[in-house]
């Protein structure tokens, strides 16, 4: 089966929406925040985590499939594993920073790490009881403070991605079918990975792989084959009705009084919304939303190229670095609202200040890398000139 990759060049839709996802992940990661009422998670079953994983799968397939065609499988595998290492190192770095920040606040402000505050809210209390065992659990991806659950799963997916991509290049539909079978098997047999101490992973990797592989499949021609369905009138009507239903169920989850007005047997299927095992209704909600976005916002959408969307574009292009900063900032924001001022004005200011800092950070590292790349180009040109002069001299 032939594979049809998207056109070369950046698709700013991916950058913009991944940038938005980084912002909303930050805003949603500290509680009692009024601004969080206006984020993606409040309109239906799926949220920014679904968006993040889907786009990660899409961009990974798009980038590394081309790399395989140009450089070969061995070079692509090395590049993918290098990316997995970067994600792993980022996870360990954020974990250490989080432990230091929470420990410092606990000592300086007299907040016992095991009694309220950061210890309970961020799942770091066990570190103060068993530091060596906890660090080993972190290195083996079994221990995860709150808000860091998504990175270990991302590491696992990237380590296994060379195999997935190899099969995708040969038969993307069969690979997608295998992912679906694994998904339903894991849900039926209740497969998951163990966490440090007790329990299992918050993001079940056997279930969430469906979104990652689905993103890869869309990049490898799946989106093109679905275009007829996405553009049909039946899909527009049916998808709109389902999104409306999801909004009603999400509202029922947030407001018990509203839920009491609906049939109990219906509500209990969708409330609470199971995030750990990615239920089919959640996947379907995201797939329909993504299809609607593609239908309404074409590739090369002019507004995304304007300066107004530049912060989101940069935060999407530097997604891993911005996610790391946002995770640390979410703790700072939580601490400020919990122990300094939790007023409505403070919630708004803290939310927008965090988004501003993340955007500024993305701009700085983008410029920094541009300068470094410029230096390398200059050095390369100087080396070439020197070689040419040497050859001329030797010819003489």
N, C-alpha and C positions, 0 to 999 in steps of 0.2 A: 504494500500500500504506500502510495506516495505521500510525502509530508509537505504541507504548505505552511511555511513560516510567515509571520507578518512582515511587512516591508521593513527595510533597514532604517535606522534612525530612531530617536527616542519618541515614544508615545507619551505625550505629556499628560494624558488622562491617568496613566499609571502613577506618574510622579505626583500629580495633584491629589489624587485620592489616597495615596500612601502617606502623603504629607498630612492630609486631614486626619487620617487614622492615627498618626503619631500624636497629633494635638488632642484628639478625643480620648485616646488611651491615657494621656497625662491627666486630663480633666476628670475622667471617670475613676482614676486610681486613688483619689482621696475623697473620703465620705463627707456627707452633709454639705454638698456643693450645689448651689442653685443652678449654676451654669450647666451642670451635667444633665439637667432636664431637657436640654435642647440638643443633645448629641444623638448619634445614629442608633444607639441601643434602645431608645424609647419609642421607635416607630414600628417595631416588630420583633420577630424571634432572633434574628442575627444581629451582630454588632461589629465594632471595629476589629475584633480579633479575627472574625471570618474574612473580612476584607484584607487584612494583613497577610494571612496565610494564603489566600487565593492569589493575590498579586505576587507574593514570593514565589509560588509555583510557576506562575505565568512567566515572570521575568527570568527565572532560572532556566526554564526550557528555551526561551527565546535567545538568551545570551549564550548558553553553553552548547546548544545544538549548532549554532553557527560556528562556534569555536571548534567543535568536532569536525565540521565540514572543511574548515580551513587548516587546522593543526593536527587533527587526529584524536582518537579516543584517549590515548595515554596522556597527552598534554591536557585535554579537557578534564580528565579525572584528577590530575594533579591540581588544576586550578579550582575545581569544585571542593576538593578536600582542604585546600588552603582557605577557601571561604568558610568552610565548616570550622576550621581552627580559629579564624577571626571571630566568629560568633561565640565559640566556646570561651575564648579569652575575654570577650566582652562580658559574657555572663559572670565569669569569676571576678572580673574587675568590679562590676556593679555590686555583686554580692559583698565583696570586701568593703567597698565604700558604704554600703547600707549598714553593715554591722558596725563600722566605725562611727557613722553619724548617729545611729540609734544608741550605741553605747555611750557616746559623748554626751548626748542629751540626757540620758538616764542619770549619768554621774553629775553633770553640771546643774541640772534642774531638779535633782532629787526624785526622778521618776523611776521607780523600780522596774527593771526590764521584764520581770515576770508578772507584774501586777498592773495591768492596764497599759495605756500608752502604746509605744512602739512594740513592746515585747509580745503582747497579745495580737495586736493588729497586723503585725508583719511577720509573725511566725519565726521570731529570732530568739525567743526565750530558751529554746533547747540548746542554742549555741553557748549560753552562759553556764549551762549545766554540764554539757559534754562537748567542749570545744574541739578536741581532736577527732572524735567520732563524727561530729557535725561537718567538719572541714572535709573529711574523707567522703561523707555523703554528698557534699557539694561537688567535689571533683568527679565523682561517679554519676553526677546528674540525678541523684536520688533526693537530695535536700534542696528545697527551693523556697526561699522567703516569698511572701506574698508579692505579687506584681512581676515576678521573674519566671513564671511558669512557662511562658511561651517560648523563651529562648532555648531551653534544653530540648524541647520538641523540635524546634527549627534545626538544631545541631544534628539530631538523629536523622531528620529528613535529608539534610545535605550530605551526610555520610553515605546514605543509601542511594542518593540521587544518581550517581553514575550508572547503576544497574537499571533504575527506572528510565533514565534517558536513553540508554542503549536499546531497551525494548520499545520505547516510544518511537524511536527513529525507524524501527522495523515494522511495527504494527501498533499505532497509537490506540486504536479502538479495543484491541485485545488487552492492552495494558490498563485502559480505563475500566474494562469489564473485570479484570482481576482485582483492581482497587475496590470496586463495588462489592465483589464477593467477600473480600477481606473485611470490609466495613460491616456488612450484615453478619458475617460470622463472628466478629469480635463483639458486636452488640448482643448477639444471641447467646454466646458462651461467656459473656462478661469478661473479656480479656482486657487487661490494663497492665501497666508497669508499677512495681511497688515504689513507694516513697520512703524516705528515711524515717525510721521509727515505727510508723504505722500508716495505713492508708495507701492510696494510689495516686497517680499523677492527676492533677486537676484537669489538664487537657489530655484526654486519652489519645495517645498517638496512633493507635490502631483505628480509631474513628476519624480523627481530624486529618489523617492522610488523604481522605477522600477529597477534601477541598484543595489540598496541595496538588494532588495528581490531576484533579479537574482543571485547575489553573494551567498546568503543563499541557494537558490535552487540548485545551482551548487554543494555546499558543501554537500547537503542532497541527493546526488545521481543523480542530473540533468546532471552533467558533464559526468558521466559514461554512461548515456543513450544517450548522444550526441556524444560519442566517435566515433561511426561508421561514422557519418556524417563528423566529423572533419577530419578523416583520409582518406576520399574519394578524388579521383582525381577531381571530379566535384567541390567540395568545394575549393580545392586548386586553381583551375583556376578561378572560379567565385569570390572567396574572394580576390585573387590577383588583378583582374581587378577592383574590387570595391575600394580597397585601393589605386590603381593608380588614379582612378577617384577622390577620396577624396583629394589626394595630389594636383591634378590639380586645384580643386576648392579652396583649401586653398591657393594656390599660386595666384589664381585670386583675392582672398580677400586681399592679401597683396600688390599686384601690379595691380592697375587699368588699366595700359597699356595692361597687359596681358589679363585681363578680357574683354577689348574692342574687342579682337580678337574672342571671343566666342559669341554664341547666347545670347541675353539679357534675354530672358524668362528663359533660363536654369540657368544663373548665379544668377538671383534674387531669385531663390528658395533656394540656398545654401549660398548666400552672402547678409548680414552678417550672420555668423554662430550663431544661437540662442542658447546661453548657458543657459539662464534662464529656459526655458521650455523643455530642453532635447529632441529635435526633433528626430523622428525615425531614420533618416539617421545618426545622431550622435551616438545613441545607437548601431545601426548596425555596425558602424565603430569600436567601441570599442569591441563589441562581436567577430568580425572577428579577430581583433588584438590579443585578449586574446586567441582565439582558435589556432591561429598560434603559439603563444608563447608556449602553452601546447604541440602542435605538435612537435615543434623543441627542447624545453627544458624539459626533463622529470623530474619527482620527483627524488631527490637524485643526481641532476646534480653536478658532481664532482668539477668543477671550483668554484661554489658558496661556497664550503667549504674551499677554499683556503684563505690565509691571504689577498689577493688582494681585495676580496669582503667583508672582515670583516667590514669595515666602513659602507657600505650599509646595511649589515645584522643588525648591532647594531642600526642604525638609524631606520630601519624598526621595530625592536623589541621594541624600545622605541619611538614609533611613535608619541604619543600624546605629550610627553615632548619635542621631537625634533621639532615638528610642532610649538609648543608655542615659542620656542627659535627662530626658523626661521622667524616667523611672526615679532617678535621684531627686529631681525637683518635686515629684509627687510626695515624697516623704517630707521634704522641707515644707511644702504647702500644707500637708496634713498636720504637721507639728504646729505651724503658725496658727491655723484655724482652731486647733484643739486647745492650745495653751496661751495664745496671745489675744487673738480676736477672731471670733467666728461670725461676725455680723454679715449681713447680706452684701454690703459694700465690699467687705474684705474678701468674700468669696469671689465676687466679680473681678476685683483688682488682682487677686492672686492668680486666677485662671488666665486672665489676659497677659499678666506679667510673665507667667510661665511660657505661654505661647510665643510671646515676644522674645524671650531669652533663647528659646529653641530655634526660632527663625534667625536671630542674630548669629547664633552658634553655627547654623548651617551655612550662612553667608560667609562667615570667617573661614571655616575649613574649606569651603569651595574656592575662595580666593587664595588661600594658602596652597592648596594643591595645584591651582593654576600657575602660581608663581614657581612652585617646584618643577612643574612640567615645563615651564618656559626656560628655567635654568638648564634642565636636561637637554632641551632642544638646542640651546645655545652651545652647551658643552659638546653635544654630538656634532654640531656644525663645525666647531673649532677643531675637533679630532679629525673630521673628514678633510678639512683644509690642510691640517698638518700632514696627513697621510699623502695628500696630493702633492704638497710641496716636497715631501721626502722622495716620492717617486720621480718627480721632475729632476730633483738634485741627483738621484742615482742614475737617471738616464743620461745626465750630462757627464 
